[in-house]
Amino acid sequence: VLDINDQANQCDISVQLETKPQYLKMHYPQDELGYLLEQYTAFFEDMGGFLSFMMPSVEGLVFHFDVNSKPFKAEFGLQQGNRLTLNREEIKNAKNFNLPIKPIRITALVEK
């Protein structure tokens, strides 16, 4: 017997993808940023298959930092206290992307 509290008319799948530890660093050449973006894009496209119209689109990358990185916050104006986002255009135009501290994870910036 299953007792489910969720609404029967809603279907949801949640996936949390994070970049491998070797990509958590302070310096990113443009080709690495592009590679990370391509990897996330490929996952979402492959995961959606014939239901790809229901999948969110990858619009960039989100760099997550330790919330206690106060000097960094002031310099880069982090969003929601510990995140820095780069959209596709910013990634395309980035020659070298340097950070004063190493991120704790990188995820996809998605738009539903």
N, C-alpha and C positions, 0 to 999 in steps of 0.2 A: 504494500500500500504506500503510495506516494502522496504526501500532503504538501502541495505547492502553493505558496502565498502570492506568486506572481500572477499577473493577468494572463488569461489564456490566449488573448488575441495579440500578444506581443512576442516577438522573437528577437533575440539579441545574441550576439557573439562578441566577446571581448578578447582582444589579443594585445599583449604588451611586448613589443620588440625593443631590444636595446642593442646598441653597438658593442662589438667585442672589445675587451679591455685594451687591446693593442691600438685601438683608435681613440683612446682617451688620453689626450696630450694637449700641449699648449700651442703647437704650431701645426697648421694644416695648409698644404699647398692646394691650389684650386682643384687639381685632378682628384685628390682624396675626398674633398667635399662633394664633388660630382659623383664619385664612386659610391659614397654613402647614400646619397640621394637616389641614385639608380637602384641600389640594393633594396631600399624601402619601397620604391615604386614597383619594382619587379615582384616583390612579395605580395603587395596589395592587388596587383593585376592578376597574378597566378592564383591567389587565394579566392578571388571573386569568381573566376571561371565564367560560366554562363550567367552568373548572378552579379557580374562586375558592376552593373548599373547601381547595385545596392551598396557597393563598397565606397569608402571615402577615398578622395584623391590626395596624393602626397603633394604638398605645396612647398615643402622646405624641410629644414632640420631644426630641432630644439635641443639646445645645450643646457643641461641641468647642472647646477653647482650647489655646493654646500651652502646652506642658508646662512651660515655664520661668516661668509666672505664679505664683510662690510666694506672694505676699501674698494673691492671690485664692483659692488653695487653702484657706488657713486660714479665711478668712471664710465660704466657701460649702460647704466639705467636699466637694470634687469627687470623683467616683467614678473609680476607676482612674487617678487622677492628673490627668486633663485633661478630664473630661466632667461635664456637669450635665444631669440629665434632669428633664423636666416631664411628668407623666402628664395624661391628659384632664381629670381633675378639677381639678388645679392650674391648667391652662390656662383652664378654664372660670371659675375663681374669681379669676384674675389681673386686676386692674384695670389696673395698669401694672407692667411687669416691667423693672426696671433692673439692669444689670450694671456692674461697675466696669471691665471691659475688653471689647473687641469679640471675639466668637467668630471662629474661623477657618473654621468651617462649621457647618451645622445639618443633621441627618439625622433620619429617622423612628425612633422607638422602636417596635420591632416585637415581636410575640409570635407564636410559631408554634403 
